């Protein structure tokens, strides 16, 4: 005879275990506030009042108001000594904060992370409270600072390159455990497919469409409307390419569509050097932690690799220091070294635009600094090429061509979809468009050259 009462107790215990295992972190608080995140940007008085009130709601108080408020592209931050110790505080949009809080909790099971200990939610704003690690100095605690240290003294390679090796190998270990080839949405689709969507194809205006539809491109002394430029073919440094820009963009729309099967695994989702902190410059230990975990989860693993490569080799090496240095949070050593090497990237192009073609000469290589090129090569050898071989072993050699096309489309979106190319100097527009074709454009002779080889050669 079944003991109903005993079965009920077992069921209740099972449910409690299940709920506890799948529940969210408990330190979530709600706060009434009508301000939007957009309204408080650059309004320091309102921000300070809001931080005080939201922290108090979560049980944190402080007496000294002399902390510095830092306004960033997508958030506001401060370091404050509270009644519960020194804390790193972030104000972001509501959904971004929720994603970082919950995804950070999940990430902590797989990667070394700085996990938020409290989340305060208002109608449009999230406040995240994170532990402050004293050993990590503000001016030399991000991976970009380590690169700057090596760039200024290459004798330090032997001490610091093992850190990069550890980062790449650890992420590969996570990839081997979680890799799938399937149809699935990815958190980093926001950096790829969402940006290439169009009103015509998707009833949604993606970033490329909003950036370029009404734009004019300046190539040396030639000025041309974007909608005309994309229909032309290109001859760069004497090499003729088969595709128009329109061809490449349409191909990217197809390749990056989450309705297709693709390589998916757990990863950071926005994997680059400004999202990794370390104390190696103080104690030579190979410690590191991931931050900004809003996009952690199931991601396009090839897309995450391309984010790393492009940030390391192009954005942090040249574009950010030149045009968007505020995004580097006053990392003066890195910025100053990059600026000293700008002359290595100068070009003196000759551009002719005809009815059907764009002819560009003297484009040359991009000119990535030596250390960053070595780090890109490390990433390719210790991560990307191993992932490709793993995928071929699991899903068959026929997947290789699909991988190549996917990598090319990711590269295109990282060059055109992060910043608006047409807002840069004419010669830099030439450099970046030339780089796109040298890495992903098709010629009679490069069909069998892998993306990784073309990338390293072009930078």
N, C-alpha and C positions, 0 to 999 in steps of 0.2 A: 504493500500500500504506500502511495506517495505521500510524504509529509509536506503538505502545502505550506505550512509556516516556515519549515526549514528551507524550502525552495524559494520562498519570498525573501528570506534573509540573504541567500546566495545571490539572488537577482539584484537586490539593493546594493550589496557589496560590489558586484560586477559593474553596476551603473556608476557607482561612486568612483571606482577605479578608472572607468572609461572617461567620465566627465573630467576628472583631474588630469588625465593624460592628454586630453584634447582641448582643455580650456586655455584661454589666453592668460598672459601674465596679469596679476591681480591689481597692480598699482595704476589703475585708470581712474581719472577724476573728471568730473564735468563742471564747466564754468560758464556762467551766463555773460555773454559779451556780444554786442551787435557789430563790432568793427570787422571789416574784411581784411584779409592779409594785404591786399593791394593798398588799402587805405593807410595802413601803418608803416609802409615802406618809407624810409628816410625821415619818419617822424619820431625822433629819439625820445622826446618827453612821453608821448603816448606809449611807446615801446617799453620804457622803464616802468611806467605805472602798471602796464599789463603784465610784465614779468613778475613784478612784486606780488600782484593780486593772484596770478595763476600759480605761482610757487606756494603762496600761503595756502591756497586751496588744497595742495598736495601735502601740506605739512612742513614745508621748508620756509624758514625765515632768515633774514639777514639784516644787519644794522648798517653796514657801510655801503654807500651808494656810489662809490668811486670806481666801479668797474667800467670797462670799455665795451661799448656796443659796436659790433661789426656787422655791417650790411653786406650781404653777398647776393649773387645772382638769384638764387632760389630760396634764400633763408636769411635769418638774423641770428647771430650767436653772441654769447657772452660767457665769461668765466667768473663765477661768483662763489665766495666763501659763505656757506650757509650754516645753520645749526646742525646739519648732518654732514658737514665737511665741504670741501671744495668741489664744485660741480661745473660741468660744461652744459650750458643751456642753449637750446635751439628753438626758435619760433619758425614754423613753416606753415604752408597751407594744410588744412585739416586732413585731407586724404593722404597727403605725403607723410604727415606725421604718423598717422595710423599704420600706413604701410611700413614705415621704418621700424616702428615699435614691434609689430607682430612679426615681420620678416626678420628683424634682428634677433628676436627670440628664437626663431627657427634656425637661423644661421649659426647661432652659438653652439649647436649640436654638431656642426661640421667644420667650422673655421674659427680661427682666433678673431674675436670681434669685440668692439666696444658696445655693449648692450645697454639700451636705455633702461633705467630703473623706475621711471614714472612717466606717465603720459597724461597731460591735462588737455581736454577738448572743449573748445567753444564752438559757436556756429560755423565759423570759417577758418579758425586758427588752431593749430596744435602746438603745445609746448612740450618739448622732450627734455628730460633730466638724465644726464649721463655722468658716470664717474669721471673724475679728472685724474689722469695719471701723471703724478709729479715728475716721474723720471723722463717723460717725453717733453722736451723743451719746445716752446711755441715756435721759435725761429729755426729749429732744426729737427723737427719731429715728423715730417712727412717724407715720403719716398723721393719726391722731387728734390728735397734738400740733400739727400744722399747722392743723387745723380750730380747735383751741382758741386758737391765736395769732390767727387771723382773728376769731374770736368776741370776743376781748378788745380787738381793734383793727381795725375794719372797713376802715381805710385801707390795710391790707395785702392786700386782695383782689387788686389788680392785680398784685402780686408773686407771689402764691401760686396763684391760680386757674388760670394756665397749666399748673401741675403736674397738676391734676385733668383738664384738657383733654387733656394728653399721655397720661395713664393710660387714659382712656376711648377715645381715638382709637387707641392702640396695640392695645388689646384688640379693638376693632372690626376692625382690620386682620387680626388672627389669625383672628377669626370669619369674615371674608370668604374666607379661604384654606381653611378646614377645615369649613365648614358643610355638614351633610347633613340630610336629612329621612328618617329611617329607624327601624326597630325595633332598639334596642340598649340594653344596660345602660349606666348612667352612674355615675361614681364618686360624684356628689352625690345619688344615689338614697337614700343613708343619711340625708340631711336631709329627704327628702320621702316617697317611697313607703314606705320601711321604717318610718317613724314613723306612718303611717296604716293599716298592716296590722292585722288583727284575728284573734283565734282562730277566729272563726266563718267568715271569708272566706278566710283564708290559713294557718290553723293556727300563726300566729305572733302574739305580743302586741307590737304596736308601742308607741311612746312615748305616743301619745294615749290608748290603752286603759289603759296602766299609770298614767298621770297621773290620769285622770279617772273611771274606772269606779266607784270607791268615794268619790269626792270630793263635797263640797258647795260650791256657789257662793254667795258673799255679795254681794248687790246692794243697796247702801244698807242698809236694815234688813230686807231679805228674804233668807232663807236657803233654798236649794232644792237637792235632790239632782241631781247632773249628769244621771243617766239620765232624770229628769223634765224637766229644763230643755231638753235637746236636742230634745224633741218639741213644743215650743211655738213659735209664731210671734211676731214681734217688731214693735213699733211704737216707733220711736226719734225723738225730737224731732218727733213728729206725723206721721212718714212710716211707712207700713206696708210691710213686706217680705214677699215671697212664701214664702221658704224657711225651714224650721226649721234649727237647727244640724245636726241629723241629716242633713237633705238635703244641706247643704254638705259635710259630711264624707264622705258616700257618693259625692258627685260628685267630690270630690278623690281618693278611692280609685280611681275609674275614670279620671279625667283624668291622674293621675300614674303609672299602671301602665306599667312599661317594656315590656309586651307591645304597646303602641300605638306607631305611628309618631310621632316628635316631632323637634324641632330639636336636633341634637347637633353639638357642635364642641369643639375643644380649648380648655380654659380652666382657671383656677385651681381651681374647684370649691367653694371657700369664700372667695369674693371679698369682702373687706371691709377697712376701714381699719386694723385691728390686724394684718393680714397683709401690709402694705406699709410698708417702711421707706425713709427718705429723709434726705438731709443738707441739704435746702433751707434750713432755719432757720439754718444756719451759713454757707453760702456762696452762697445764692440760685441755685444750679444746679438744673436740673430732673431731678436724678438720683433714681431710685427702684428698689427691688428687692423682689421677692415672696419671702415666707418661708412656712413651714408648708405645704409642697407635697405633703402626703400625698394630697390629692384631685386633683392635676393630672392631666389626661388628657381623655378623651372625657366630656363632661358635658352635662347639660341646660342649654343656654345661657340659656334664659329663667329657669330656676331660679337660676342664678348671678347674674343681674341682680337678681332679687328679693332675694336674700341681701344684695347691696350696698345696695339701697334701704331695706330694713327695718332693717339695722344702722345705717346713717347717720341715718335719720330718726326711729327709734323706740327701738331698743335703746341705742345710744351716747348718744342725746339725753336719755333719761329712765330707762328700765328698768334698764340696767346701773349707772349712777351711783347710783340710789336703792337697788337691792336687791343688786347683784352687783359692787360697786366693786372687789373683789379681782381680778376678771377683767380689769380695766383696768390692772393692774400698777402701782398707785400713781401714775397719771398725774394728779397733783393739779390741774394747771391746767385740764384738761378736766373733771375731776370737780367742782371748785369752781364753774366757770362754769355747769355743768348744774344744780348745787344752787341757785345764785342765781336760776335761772329756773323752778324748780319751781312757784313761785306762779302763773306764767303758765298752768300746766296744771291748776290746781285746778278741780274742778267740784263743784257742789252738786246732785247728781241727785235726782230724785223717781222712785221705782220702785214699780210695782204689778205683782204677779204674779197672774194669774187662772188659771182651769182650762186655757185654750187659748193665752193671750197673755202676753207680757212687755211692759209699757209703761215706757219710760224717757224722761224729759224732762231738759232741761238738760245733755245729754251734750256738745253743741257739737263744735268741731273739736279735734283732738288737741293742737295748740299747739306743733308742732315749731319750734325756734329758727330765726330768719331765715336765718342762714348755711347751716345744714344743709338748709333747704328749697331754697335756691339751688343747693347742690351736687346735691341730688336732681334738680332740674330740668336741671342740666348733664348728669347721667348719662343722663336720659331723652332729651334732645335729641341728645347726641353718641354714645350707644351704643344704648339700647333701641329707640327709634323707627327708627333706621337699620337695626337688625337685622330689625325687623318688615317694613320696606320691602324689604330684601334678600330675605327669605323669600317675600314676595308676588311679587317679580320672578322668583324661581327656581322657585317651586312653585305659583303661581297665587293669585289674590285670595281664593279660597275658603278658604285656610288662616287668614285673619284671625280668624274666629270661634273656631276651635280655639285659636289663640294667646291670645285674650282669656280663654277658659275656663281654659287652663293657667296663665296668670298669676294669676288669681283663686285657684286651688287652691294655688299656691305661697305666695301671701300668707297664706292661712288657716293653712298649716302653720308659717310663720314666726311667726305670732302665738300659736298654740296649742301648737306642738311644740318650741319652744326651752326655755322655762321653764314651770313649772306655774302657770297663771293663778290657781288657787284658793289659792295661798300668798301672794298679794299682798293689799294693803289693799282693802277693798270698793269704794271709789271707783275704784281702778285696774282692778279687774275690770270695772266698768261702762264705763270709758274704752276698754278694749281690745275688749270685746265690741261696744260701739258702733262702734268704728273698723272692725272686721271687716265689719259690715253696711253702713256708709257706703261702703266701698271695693268690696265684692263682692256685697252683697245686691241682689236684683232688685225693682224697683218698677215701677209703670205708666209712669213717665217717664224711667227711666235706661237702658233696654235698649240704646240706640245710643251711649251715652257710653263712650269707651274707658277701659280700666283706668288708664292713665297719668294721664288728666285727673281721674278720680275719686280716685286716690291723692293727687295734689297738692292737690286741693280739701279732702280730709278731714284731712290732716295740718296 
